[in-house]
Structures are given as C-alpha cells and as structure tokens.
Amino acid sequence: MLLSFLDKLFKKKIEGKIAEEWYGLAVSEGDPEKKIEYFDKVLALKPDFPGAWNLRGLEFVILKRYEDAIASFDKALEIRPSYLEAKYNREDAEMELKRARAAEGKNEEEREKADVEKDMEKENA
C-alpha cells in the first residue's frame, strides 16, 4: 500500500501517463510521426533512456530526416557510449545522408544542364 502511494508520488507523468506507458504506445504505433511524438514524451520523462533515443532515431530514418536521426543516435551514444546498435544506426544514417546529398547534387546538375539546353534552343530559334 505504501509502496503504491510512493510509486504514484515519484513517477512523473505527462498527460496522465508515465514513461513506460508512452514507450508502449510508441513501439505499438505504426505512424513514424506519431512514434516520434510518443518517444519525445518518454524522453521528457526519462531523458537518460538510450533505447528510446535510438528508436526515435530509427523513425527519423524512415522519414528520411537523417540529420535528426543522427542527433538522436548521438544522444543515445552520449548516454551509453558502448551502445553498438546506436553506433551502427548512426553510421547507416550518415551513409544515407551522404547518398541523399549526392542525389540532390546530381539532380541540381541535371536541372542546370536542362536549363542551359533550353536557353540554347531559344537562342537558335
């Protein structure tokens, strides 16, 4: 009885839920945006939970928000430097970010080339 009272007294809540409840909602949710929202609530209550930072990062990867993902993985590694899963996930996110930037650069070059060709066609017409 006393333990139950103390548990309620010392367990922080957001919107009536403790961190474990928000975590349960996050891992069972299908929508990445909603999962991130739930993980944010977990982390507001337990900012030193490296597993939540790691899983939050994975949701950012799904959304192709690689810089946000890397920041989450960095936070997990700051808390637990030996966290291999977060380390590997960070490396993967960095690789995907490099690919995305390379693709953006390639697309930009193609657009510029197309613009030059259109200008040349207009001049020759």
Chimera marker file (.cmm) of the C-alpha trace (Angstrom):
<marker_set name="trace">
<marker id="1" x="0.000" y="0.000" z="0.000" r="1" g="1" b="0" radius="0.5"/>
<marker id="2" x="2.711" y="2.477" z="0.992" r="1" g="1" b="0" radius="0.5"/>
<marker id="3" x="4.822" y="1.366" z="-1.981" r="1" g="1" b="0" radius="0.5"/>
<marker id="4" x="1.916" y="2.037" z="-4.343" r="1" g="1" b="0" radius="0.5"/>
<marker id="5" x="1.467" y="5.520" z="-2.880" r="1" g="1" b="0" radius="0.5"/>
<marker id="6" x="5.194" y="6.290" z="-3.182" r="1" g="1" b="0" radius="0.5"/>
<marker id="7" x="5.248" y="4.907" z="-6.732" r="1" g="1" b="0" radius="0.5"/>
<marker id="8" x="2.466" y="7.305" z="-7.748" r="1" g="1" b="0" radius="0.5"/>
<marker id="9" x="4.098" y="10.152" z="-5.887" r="1" g="1" b="0" radius="0.5"/>
<marker id="10" x="7.515" y="9.778" z="-7.535" r="1" g="1" b="0" radius="0.5"/>
<marker id="11" x="6.619" y="8.634" z="-11.048" r="1" g="1" b="0" radius="0.5"/>
<marker id="12" x="6.365" y="11.636" z="-13.284" r="1" g="1" b="0" radius="0.5"/>
<marker id="13" x="3.541" y="11.793" z="-15.785" r="1" g="1" b="0" radius="0.5"/>
<marker id="14" x="2.687" y="13.626" z="-18.959" r="1" g="1" b="0" radius="0.5"/>
<marker id="15" x="-0.976" y="13.739" z="-19.884" r="1" g="1" b="0" radius="0.5"/>
<marker id="16" x="-1.632" y="11.170" z="-17.155" r="1" g="1" b="0" radius="0.5"/>
<marker id="17" x="0.846" y="8.598" z="-18.482" r="1" g="1" b="0" radius="0.5"/>
<marker id="18" x="4.225" y="7.502" z="-17.142" r="1" g="1" b="0" radius="0.5"/>
<marker id="19" x="7.238" y="6.943" z="-19.395" r="1" g="1" b="0" radius="0.5"/>
<marker id="20" x="6.627" y="3.195" z="-19.665" r="1" g="1" b="0" radius="0.5"/>
<marker id="21" x="3.091" y="3.798" z="-20.951" r="1" g="1" b="0" radius="0.5"/>
<marker id="22" x="4.291" y="6.288" z="-23.575" r="1" g="1" b="0" radius="0.5"/>
<marker id="23" x="7.009" y="3.799" z="-24.578" r="1" g="1" b="0" radius="0.5"/>
<marker id="24" x="4.380" y="1.075" z="-25.031" r="1" g="1" b="0" radius="0.5"/>
<marker id="25" x="2.325" y="3.384" z="-27.231" r="1" g="1" b="0" radius="0.5"/>
<marker id="26" x="5.408" y="4.315" z="-29.259" r="1" g="1" b="0" radius="0.5"/>
<marker id="27" x="6.516" y="0.771" z="-30.030" r="1" g="1" b="0" radius="0.5"/>
<marker id="28" x="2.996" y="-0.345" z="-30.946" r="1" g="1" b="0" radius="0.5"/>
<marker id="29" x="2.265" y="2.689" z="-33.173" r="1" g="1" b="0" radius="0.5"/>
<marker id="30" x="2.618" y="2.360" z="-36.950" r="1" g="1" b="0" radius="0.5"/>
<marker id="31" x="2.902" y="6.027" z="-37.933" r="1" g="1" b="0" radius="0.5"/>
<marker id="32" x="6.531" y="7.253" z="-37.672" r="1" g="1" b="0" radius="0.5"/>
<marker id="33" x="5.493" y="10.842" z="-36.880" r="1" g="1" b="0" radius="0.5"/>
<marker id="34" x="3.259" y="9.646" z="-34.043" r="1" g="1" b="0" radius="0.5"/>
<marker id="35" x="6.002" y="7.318" z="-32.786" r="1" g="1" b="0" radius="0.5"/>
<marker id="36" x="8.408" y="10.251" z="-32.594" r="1" g="1" b="0" radius="0.5"/>
<marker id="37" x="5.801" y="12.250" z="-30.688" r="1" g="1" b="0" radius="0.5"/>
<marker id="38" x="5.444" y="9.393" z="-28.181" r="1" g="1" b="0" radius="0.5"/>
<marker id="39" x="9.207" y="8.899" z="-27.868" r="1" g="1" b="0" radius="0.5"/>
<marker id="40" x="9.529" y="12.638" z="-27.199" r="1" g="1" b="0" radius="0.5"/>
<marker id="41" x="7.164" y="12.204" z="-24.253" r="1" g="1" b="0" radius="0.5"/>
<marker id="42" x="9.153" y="9.213" z="-22.997" r="1" g="1" b="0" radius="0.5"/>
<marker id="43" x="12.322" y="11.291" z="-23.222" r="1" g="1" b="0" radius="0.5"/>
<marker id="44" x="10.751" y="14.272" z="-21.492" r="1" g="1" b="0" radius="0.5"/>
<marker id="45" x="10.163" y="11.942" z="-18.557" r="1" g="1" b="0" radius="0.5"/>
<marker id="46" x="13.347" y="9.871" z="-18.884" r="1" g="1" b="0" radius="0.5"/>
<marker id="47" x="15.947" y="11.848" z="-20.847" r="1" g="1" b="0" radius="0.5"/>
<marker id="48" x="18.675" y="9.327" z="-19.978" r="1" g="1" b="0" radius="0.5"/>
<marker id="49" x="16.954" y="6.388" z="-21.757" r="1" g="1" b="0" radius="0.5"/>
<marker id="50" x="19.318" y="5.490" z="-24.633" r="1" g="1" b="0" radius="0.5"/>
<marker id="51" x="16.965" y="2.888" z="-26.125" r="1" g="1" b="0" radius="0.5"/>
<marker id="52" x="14.268" y="5.498" z="-26.667" r="1" g="1" b="0" radius="0.5"/>
<marker id="53" x="16.769" y="7.859" z="-28.307" r="1" g="1" b="0" radius="0.5"/>
<marker id="54" x="17.871" y="5.044" z="-30.612" r="1" g="1" b="0" radius="0.5"/>
<marker id="55" x="14.336" y="4.053" z="-31.605" r="1" g="1" b="0" radius="0.5"/>
<marker id="56" x="13.426" y="7.697" z="-32.127" r="1" g="1" b="0" radius="0.5"/>
<marker id="57" x="16.396" y="7.954" z="-34.489" r="1" g="1" b="0" radius="0.5"/>
<marker id="58" x="15.169" y="4.978" z="-36.493" r="1" g="1" b="0" radius="0.5"/>
<marker id="59" x="11.824" y="6.704" z="-37.032" r="1" g="1" b="0" radius="0.5"/>
<marker id="60" x="13.627" y="9.751" z="-38.386" r="1" g="1" b="0" radius="0.5"/>
<marker id="61" x="15.494" y="7.461" z="-40.807" r="1" g="1" b="0" radius="0.5"/>
<marker id="62" x="12.167" y="6.116" z="-42.066" r="1" g="1" b="0" radius="0.5"/>
<marker id="63" x="11.108" y="9.722" z="-42.698" r="1" g="1" b="0" radius="0.5"/>
<marker id="64" x="14.443" y="10.416" z="-44.430" r="1" g="1" b="0" radius="0.5"/>
<marker id="65" x="15.228" y="13.060" z="-41.802" r="1" g="1" b="0" radius="0.5"/>
<marker id="66" x="18.796" y="11.865" z="-41.456" r="1" g="1" b="0" radius="0.5"/>
<marker id="67" x="20.215" y="14.828" z="-39.544" r="1" g="1" b="0" radius="0.5"/>
<marker id="68" x="17.536" y="14.432" z="-36.858" r="1" g="1" b="0" radius="0.5"/>
<marker id="69" x="18.244" y="10.699" z="-36.792" r="1" g="1" b="0" radius="0.5"/>
<marker id="70" x="21.964" y="11.265" z="-36.317" r="1" g="1" b="0" radius="0.5"/>
<marker id="71" x="21.265" y="13.694" z="-33.473" r="1" g="1" b="0" radius="0.5"/>
<marker id="72" x="19.122" y="11.065" z="-31.737" r="1" g="1" b="0" radius="0.5"/>
<marker id="73" x="21.756" y="8.363" z="-32.192" r="1" g="1" b="0" radius="0.5"/>
<marker id="74" x="24.398" y="10.776" z="-30.869" r="1" g="1" b="0" radius="0.5"/>
<marker id="75" x="22.309" y="11.361" z="-27.757" r="1" g="1" b="0" radius="0.5"/>
<marker id="76" x="21.957" y="7.598" z="-27.207" r="1" g="1" b="0" radius="0.5"/>
<marker id="77" x="25.725" y="7.222" z="-27.563" r="1" g="1" b="0" radius="0.5"/>
<marker id="78" x="26.379" y="10.151" z="-25.250" r="1" g="1" b="0" radius="0.5"/>
<marker id="79" x="24.386" y="8.350" z="-22.560" r="1" g="1" b="0" radius="0.5"/>
<marker id="80" x="25.824" y="4.905" z="-23.315" r="1" g="1" b="0" radius="0.5"/>
<marker id="81" x="28.997" y="5.050" z="-25.461" r="1" g="1" b="0" radius="0.5"/>
<marker id="82" x="29.131" y="1.253" z="-25.798" r="1" g="1" b="0" radius="0.5"/>
<marker id="83" x="25.654" y="1.068" z="-27.397" r="1" g="1" b="0" radius="0.5"/>
<marker id="84" x="26.591" y="-0.773" z="-30.606" r="1" g="1" b="0" radius="0.5"/>
<marker id="85" x="23.130" y="-0.705" z="-32.169" r="1" g="1" b="0" radius="0.5"/>
<marker id="86" x="23.019" y="3.095" z="-31.908" r="1" g="1" b="0" radius="0.5"/>
<marker id="87" x="26.552" y="3.287" z="-33.303" r="1" g="1" b="0" radius="0.5"/>
<marker id="88" x="25.652" y="1.158" z="-36.335" r="1" g="1" b="0" radius="0.5"/>
<marker id="89" x="22.368" y="3.011" z="-36.837" r="1" g="1" b="0" radius="0.5"/>
<marker id="90" x="24.273" y="6.304" z="-36.768" r="1" g="1" b="0" radius="0.5"/>
<marker id="91" x="26.726" y="5.049" z="-39.388" r="1" g="1" b="0" radius="0.5"/>
<marker id="92" x="23.834" y="3.911" z="-41.612" r="1" g="1" b="0" radius="0.5"/>
<marker id="93" x="22.086" y="7.277" z="-41.233" r="1" g="1" b="0" radius="0.5"/>
<marker id="94" x="25.303" y="9.100" z="-42.156" r="1" g="1" b="0" radius="0.5"/>
<marker id="95" x="25.647" y="6.942" z="-45.259" r="1" g="1" b="0" radius="0.5"/>
<marker id="96" x="22.030" y="7.607" z="-46.259" r="1" g="1" b="0" radius="0.5"/>
<marker id="97" x="22.521" y="11.339" z="-45.700" r="1" g="1" b="0" radius="0.5"/>
<marker id="98" x="25.575" y="11.304" z="-47.987" r="1" g="1" b="0" radius="0.5"/>
<marker id="99" x="23.602" y="9.419" z="-50.649" r="1" g="1" b="0" radius="0.5"/>
<marker id="100" x="20.703" y="11.852" z="-50.390" r="1" g="1" b="0" radius="0.5"/>
<marker id="101" x="23.018" y="14.846" z="-50.701" r="1" g="1" b="0" radius="0.5"/>
<marker id="102" x="24.795" y="13.276" z="-53.677" r="1" g="1" b="0" radius="0.5"/>
<marker id="103" x="21.449" y="12.629" z="-55.357" r="1" g="1" b="0" radius="0.5"/>
<marker id="104" x="20.373" y="16.228" z="-54.699" r="1" g="1" b="0" radius="0.5"/>
<marker id="105" x="23.604" y="17.457" z="-56.257" r="1" g="1" b="0" radius="0.5"/>
<marker id="106" x="23.115" y="15.217" z="-59.276" r="1" g="1" b="0" radius="0.5"/>
<marker id="107" x="19.533" y="16.395" z="-59.698" r="1" g="1" b="0" radius="0.5"/>
<marker id="108" x="20.664" y="20.005" z="-59.458" r="1" g="1" b="0" radius="0.5"/>
<marker id="109" x="23.304" y="19.415" z="-62.132" r="1" g="1" b="0" radius="0.5"/>
<marker id="110" x="20.689" y="17.809" z="-64.400" r="1" g="1" b="0" radius="0.5"/>
<marker id="111" x="18.319" y="20.764" z="-63.885" r="1" g="1" b="0" radius="0.5"/>
<marker id="112" x="21.081" y="23.241" z="-64.687" r="1" g="1" b="0" radius="0.5"/>
<marker id="113" x="22.018" y="21.279" z="-67.801" r="1" g="1" b="0" radius="0.5"/>
<marker id="114" x="18.378" y="21.221" z="-68.934" r="1" g="1" b="0" radius="0.5"/>
<marker id="115" x="18.096" y="24.978" z="-68.342" r="1" g="1" b="0" radius="0.5"/>
<marker id="116" x="21.217" y="25.618" z="-70.444" r="1" g="1" b="0" radius="0.5"/>
<marker id="117" x="19.834" y="23.425" z="-73.230" r="1" g="1" b="0" radius="0.5"/>
<marker id="118" x="16.517" y="25.314" z="-73.173" r="1" g="1" b="0" radius="0.5"/>
<marker id="119" x="18.359" y="28.644" z="-73.347" r="1" g="1" b="0" radius="0.5"/>
<marker id="120" x="20.381" y="27.393" z="-76.305" r="1" g="1" b="0" radius="0.5"/>
<marker id="121" x="17.229" y="26.232" z="-78.090" r="1" g="1" b="0" radius="0.5"/>
<marker id="122" x="15.637" y="29.645" z="-77.563" r="1" g="1" b="0" radius="0.5"/>
<marker id="123" x="18.732" y="31.399" z="-78.947" r="1" g="1" b="0" radius="0.5"/>
<marker id="124" x="18.781" y="29.105" z="-82.012" r="1" g="1" b="0" radius="0.5"/>
<marker id="125" x="15.059" y="29.524" z="-82.717" r="1" g="1" b="0" radius="0.5"/>
<link id1="1" id2="2" r="1" g="1" b="0" radius="0.2"/>
<link id1="2" id2="3" r="1" g="1" b="0" radius="0.2"/>
<link id1="3" id2="4" r="1" g="1" b="0" radius="0.2"/>
<link id1="4" id2="5" r="1" g="1" b="0" radius="0.2"/>
<link id1="5" id2="6" r="1" g="1" b="0" radius="0.2"/>
<link id1="6" id2="7" r="1" g="1" b="0" radius="0.2"/>
<link id1="7" id2="8" r="1" g="1" b="0" radius="0.2"/>
<link id1="8" id2="9" r="1" g="1" b="0" radius="0.2"/>
<link id1="9" id2="10" r="1" g="1" b="0" radius="0.2"/>
<link id1="10" id2="11" r="1" g="1" b="0" radius="0.2"/>
<link id1="11" id2="12" r="1" g="1" b="0" radius="0.2"/>
<link id1="12" id2="13" r="1" g="1" b="0" radius="0.2"/>
<link id1="13" id2="14" r="1" g="1" b="0" radius="0.2"/>
<link id1="14" id2="15" r="1" g="1" b="0" radius="0.2"/>
<link id1="15" id2="16" r="1" g="1" b="0" radius="0.2"/>
<link id1="16" id2="17" r="1" g="1" b="0" radius="0.2"/>
<link id1="17" id2="18" r="1" g="1" b="0" radius="0.2"/>
<link id1="18" id2="19" r="1" g="1" b="0" radius="0.2"/>
<link id1="19" id2="20" r="1" g="1" b="0" radius="0.2"/>
<link id1="20" id2="21" r="1" g="1" b="0" radius="0.2"/>
<link id1="21" id2="22" r="1" g="1" b="0" radius="0.2"/>
<link id1="22" id2="23" r="1" g="1" b="0" radius="0.2"/>
<link id1="23" id2="24" r="1" g="1" b="0" radius="0.2"/>
<link id1="24" id2="25" r="1" g="1" b="0" radius="0.2"/>
<link id1="25" id2="26" r="1" g="1" b="0" radius="0.2"/>
<link id1="26" id2="27" r="1" g="1" b="0" radius="0.2"/>
<link id1="27" id2="28" r="1" g="1" b="0" radius="0.2"/>
<link id1="28" id2="29" r="1" g="1" b="0" radius="0.2"/>
<link id1="29" id2="30" r="1" g="1" b="0" radius="0.2"/>
<link id1="30" id2="31" r="1" g="1" b="0" radius="0.2"/>
<link id1="31" id2="32" r="1" g="1" b="0" radius="0.2"/>
<link id1="32" id2="33" r="1" g="1" b="0" radius="0.2"/>
<link id1="33" id2="34" r="1" g="1" b="0" radius="0.2"/>
<link id1="34" id2="35" r="1" g="1" b="0" radius="0.2"/>
<link id1="35" id2="36" r="1" g="1" b="0" radius="0.2"/>
<link id1="36" id2="37" r="1" g="1" b="0" radius="0.2"/>
<link id1="37" id2="38" r="1" g="1" b="0" radius="0.2"/>
<link id1="38" id2="39" r="1" g="1" b="0" radius="0.2"/>
<link id1="39" id2="40" r="1" g="1" b="0" radius="0.2"/>
<link id1="40" id2="41" r="1" g="1" b="0" radius="0.2"/>
<link id1="41" id2="42" r="1" g="1" b="0" radius="0.2"/>
<link id1="42" id2="43" r="1" g="1" b="0" radius="0.2"/>
<link id1="43" id2="44" r="1" g="1" b="0" radius="0.2"/>
<link id1="44" id2="45" r="1" g="1" b="0" radius="0.2"/>
<link id1="45" id2="46" r="1" g="1" b="0" radius="0.2"/>
<link id1="46" id2="47" r="1" g="1" b="0" radius="0.2"/>
<link id1="47" id2="48" r="1" g="1" b="0" radius="0.2"/>
<link id1="48" id2="49" r="1" g="1" b="0" radius="0.2"/>
<link id1="49" id2="50" r="1" g="1" b="0" radius="0.2"/>
<link id1="50" id2="51" r="1" g="1" b="0" radius="0.2"/>
<link id1="51" id2="52" r="1" g="1" b="0" radius="0.2"/>
<link id1="52" id2="53" r="1" g="1" b="0" radius="0.2"/>
<link id1="53" id2="54" r="1" g="1" b="0" radius="0.2"/>
<link id1="54" id2="55" r="1" g="1" b="0" radius="0.2"/>
<link id1="55" id2="56" r="1" g="1" b="0" radius="0.2"/>
<link id1="56" id2="57" r="1" g="1" b="0" radius="0.2"/>
<link id1="57" id2="58" r="1" g="1" b="0" radius="0.2"/>
<link id1="58" id2="59" r="1" g="1" b="0" radius="0.2"/>
<link id1="59" id2="60" r="1" g="1" b="0" radius="0.2"/>
<link id1="60" id2="61" r="1" g="1" b="0" radius="0.2"/>
<link id1="61" id2="62" r="1" g="1" b="0" radius="0.2"/>
<link id1="62" id2="63" r="1" g="1" b="0" radius="0.2"/>
<link id1="63" id2="64" r="1" g="1" b="0" radius="0.2"/>
<link id1="64" id2="65" r="1" g="1" b="0" radius="0.2"/>
<link id1="65" id2="66" r="1" g="1" b="0" radius="0.2"/>
<link id1="66" id2="67" r="1" g="1" b="0" radius="0.2"/>
<link id1="67" id2="68" r="1" g="1" b="0" radius="0.2"/>
<link id1="68" id2="69" r="1" g="1" b="0" radius="0.2"/>
<link id1="69" id2="70" r="1" g="1" b="0" radius="0.2"/>
<link id1="70" id2="71" r="1" g="1" b="0" radius="0.2"/>
<link id1="71" id2="72" r="1" g="1" b="0" radius="0.2"/>
<link id1="72" id2="73" r="1" g="1" b="0" radius="0.2"/>
<link id1="73" id2="74" r="1" g="1" b="0" radius="0.2"/>
<link id1="74" id2="75" r="1" g="1" b="0" radius="0.2"/>
<link id1="75" id2="76" r="1" g="1" b="0" radius="0.2"/>
<link id1="76" id2="77" r="1" g="1" b="0" radius="0.2"/>
<link id1="77" id2="78" r="1" g="1" b="0" radius="0.2"/>
<link id1="78" id2="79" r="1" g="1" b="0" radius="0.2"/>
<link id1="79" id2="80" r="1" g="1" b="0" radius="0.2"/>
<link id1="80" id2="81" r="1" g="1" b="0" radius="0.2"/>
<link id1="81" id2="82" r="1" g="1" b="0" radius="0.2"/>
<link id1="82" id2="83" r="1" g="1" b="0" radius="0.2"/>
<link id1="83" id2="84" r="1" g="1" b="0" radius="0.2"/>
<link id1="84" id2="85" r="1" g="1" b="0" radius="0.2"/>
<link id1="85" id2="86" r="1" g="1" b="0" radius="0.2"/>
<link id1="86" id2="87" r="1" g="1" b="0" radius="0.2"/>
<link id1="87" id2="88" r="1" g="1" b="0" radius="0.2"/>
<link id1="88" id2="89" r="1" g="1" b="0" radius="0.2"/>
<link id1="89" id2="90" r="1" g="1" b="0" radius="0.2"/>
<link id1="90" id2="91" r="1" g="1" b="0" radius="0.2"/>
<link id1="91" id2="92" r="1" g="1" b="0" radius="0.2"/>
<link id1="92" id2="93" r="1" g="1" b="0" radius="0.2"/>
<link id1="93" id2="94" r="1" g="1" b="0" radius="0.2"/>
<link id1="94" id2="95" r="1" g="1" b="0" radius="0.2"/>
<link id1="95" id2="96" r="1" g="1" b="0" radius="0.2"/>
<link id1="96" id2="97" r="1" g="1" b="0" radius="0.2"/>
<link id1="97" id2="98" r="1" g="1" b="0" radius="0.2"/>
<link id1="98" id2="99" r="1" g="1" b="0" radius="0.2"/>
<link id1="99" id2="100" r="1" g="1" b="0" radius="0.2"/>
<link id1="100" id2="101" r="1" g="1" b="0" radius="0.2"/>
<link id1="101" id2="102" r="1" g="1" b="0" radius="0.2"/>
<link id1="102" id2="103" r="1" g="1" b="0" radius="0.2"/>
<link id1="103" id2="104" r="1" g="1" b="0" radius="0.2"/>
<link id1="104" id2="105" r="1" g="1" b="0" radius="0.2"/>
<link id1="105" id2="106" r="1" g="1" b="0" radius="0.2"/>
<link id1="106" id2="107" r="1" g="1" b="0" radius="0.2"/>
<link id1="107" id2="108" r="1" g="1" b="0" radius="0.2"/>
<link id1="108" id2="109" r="1" g="1" b="0" radius="0.2"/>
<link id1="109" id2="110" r="1" g="1" b="0" radius="0.2"/>
<link id1="110" id2="111" r="1" g="1" b="0" radius="0.2"/>
<link id1="111" id2="112" r="1" g="1" b="0" radius="0.2"/>
<link id1="112" id2="113" r="1" g="1" b="0" radius="0.2"/>
<link id1="113" id2="114" r="1" g="1" b="0" radius="0.2"/>
<link id1="114" id2="115" r="1" g="1" b="0" radius="0.2"/>
<link id1="115" id2="116" r="1" g="1" b="0" radius="0.2"/>
<link id1="116" id2="117" r="1" g="1" b="0" radius="0.2"/>
<link id1="117" id2="118" r="1" g="1" b="0" radius="0.2"/>
<link id1="118" id2="119" r="1" g="1" b="0" radius="0.2"/>
<link id1="119" id2="120" r="1" g="1" b="0" radius="0.2"/>
<link id1="120" id2="121" r="1" g="1" b="0" radius="0.2"/>
<link id1="121" id2="122" r="1" g="1" b="0" radius="0.2"/>
<link id1="122" id2="123" r="1" g="1" b="0" radius="0.2"/>
<link id1="123" id2="124" r="1" g="1" b="0" radius="0.2"/>
<link id1="124" id2="125" r="1" g="1" b="0" radius="0.2"/>
</marker_set>
